[in-house]
Each structure stands twice: as structure tokens, then as C-alpha cells.
Amino acid sequence: MLMKTILGGAAIALVTTAVSAEELKFANFTPPFHTVNASVIEVLNTTISEGTGGETTVRGYHGGELGAGPVEQYVRALQNVAEITWGLPGYTSSQFEQTMIAELPGAIPDGEPGYAALWAAYDDHLAGEFPGTVPLALWTSEPNVFIMRDAVITSPADLEGLRVRVAGATAAEVATALGATPVQMPISEVYQAMDTGLIDGVITGASTLTDFRLDEVADAITVGAPLGRLTFYTVMNEGVYNGLSDEARAALDSIIREPLSQSAEEAWLATANAALEAARADSANTVTDLTDEQRQVFLDALSEVNQAYIDQVDGQATWDAMHGAM
């Protein structure tokens, strides 16, 4: 049903051949202090504004001003509610089966750029998952960690009986293999869910400690488990892109794909590192760095997850293309 809605929206959106205003709206479901603002929205605005002498600009509409809920971000671009949106493939995992391979444990080794792997696979394997839009950026988060309330995680046994929020299908498989009960919900709902005890924790990047203030409701963080990463997109309505002036399109083309993706991913890493450093300095927190032996226990528990998902979505060629970038 979702893909039918998306394709129907694409057919409508593609009749749009020109931008009727000089301002390109960027729908942002997060607050203006979120990392995406400086690393993506402001970069796009500066580049396009300078390239067109101020005739075309990008303006962020923050906090869901153009529509509440991050799950609908892709459709908002298709329907031209906003010319540009950003979101997580995990929120609509069935649309992004190949893209989600980048979220599997070990798909992007620690220290390697996730954006490079995504773009290496894009043209041949991922492009069909982005109908009606032009992806401006594809990137991954910092490696996922456990962010918990009242539960210190040092082994899969510690997760038995706990409800753990995950972003998408691949992370749900990881949580299940480790003995937890996965709960899928947008990150914007996690703060309240943890605060009220609806969930015990979350598998996500440390950047959320500050970007979504999870440092206020969590007190235990485990670093070093092989939990994969999150993936993100920034997309533009295809009809709008085709209708840009030559100057605006040239300016946009100079920054999209890998340059903009790198800007986003490096900003995510910087936010995560600062947030984790602050968490370590807070005596109210227990921050656990797994030993090699402890990490191996998690690896053993997850040994069959990757291949099972790859086989399910016929994604071996995508996996290979991603690894070919490293």
C-alpha cells in the first residue's frame, strides 16, 4: 500500500516542471538545533543562494511545521508539500529493502564512511527505491549503541525481557536475535516512551543523547556492541529539480551526492562524540565499553542475522557493491 501511494504521488509530482517561488522549502521534523540543520539545510541554502545571486534559497521549516511525523517525510517530497525533505529509510523499511542493508551489523566497518558505501551501490541497486525524487544526500549515523534506563547491558542475557526501541526492520532483527523485544517508533517519541517506562531503552547512535535529549531520561550506555548504523536520506521532488533554473541546478549539482552526504555524516559523528564525552563526564551515568570478549558474544548471537536478511531481499549484489567502496 505504501509503495502504491508513493508511486501515485510520483505521477502527480512529476507534472510539476517549474518552481513557482524562489524559496525551496525543506521539511524538517526535528528542532532547529538538530545536527541536520547546519550540516545539510544551511549547506544547501548557502550553496544555492551563492550560485544564483540570492534568486533561489533554501529555508528549513523545523519541528514538523509542514506536517507532523517523520514517517511521512518521503511522501511530503513526492506530493511537493516541501520541495526537499529528510528522513530515515527504516521508518518505511519495506520501500527501502536494499538501502537497509547498510544498517546490518558489519555492513559498514567502524571507521569507514557509510555515505561512500551507499553511493557505490546507488546507481545499480538502490535507485529504484527512490521513485519520483532526486536523492541529494545518503549517509549513515555513527555506530549504534545501547542507550538504556535502569539497565546496564554487558551481554545478550542482560536484554532478556526488555523492550528496546528500534528504527527499522534490520535493527528489529538484531534486537530479536539478542533476546530483546523490538519496538518500532519514531525517534521523536522515544523520550516520552523511556520517561514513562513504555520502553527500557533504544538501539541508536549517541548523537540522540543531545539531538533528542535522551541524556535526560537514560542512565546507562553500552559502547562497542556490533549493532550496525542508521541510514538517512535527503530527497528533492524530481519535477522541482527538473524545473530549476540552469544556475540553481548547477549550484545544487555541485554539492549533492557525496559532498553533501559527507557533510552530514561527519556532523553526525562530531555530535555523537561530543554527546558521548558528556555522558562519560556525568556521574549519574554508567558508560560501559565492551571488551573484545564481550563483543564476541554479541557477534556470535548475531552471526546469522546478516545473511538471513540479505537472502530475504536478494541483496548479495548490494552488499558486495557497498563493500567494494571500502
LINSUL-V974893 format. One record per helix or strand. SS is the DSSP state (hx for helix, st for strand). FROM is the first residue (numbers start at 1). LEN is the number of residues. If there is no record, write none. Layout:
ss=SS from=FROM len=LEN
ss=SS from=FROM len=LEN
This chain:
ss=hx from=2 len=12
ss=st from=23 len=5
ss=hx from=35 len=17
ss=st from=57 len=5
ss=hx from=70 len=9
ss=st from=84 len=4
ss=hx from=89 len=4
ss=hx from=99 len=5
ss=hx from=114 len=16
ss=st from=133 len=8
ss=st from=145 len=4
ss=hx from=156 len=4
ss=st from=163 len=4
ss=hx from=169 len=9
ss=st from=181 len=4
ss=hx from=187 len=9
ss=st from=201 len=4
ss=hx from=208 len=4
ss=hx from=214 len=3
ss=st from=220 len=4
ss=st from=231 len=7
ss=hx from=238 len=6
ss=hx from=246 len=8
ss=hx from=258 len=24
ss=st from=286 len=4
ss=hx from=292 len=10
ss=hx from=305 len=8
ss=hx from=316 len=8
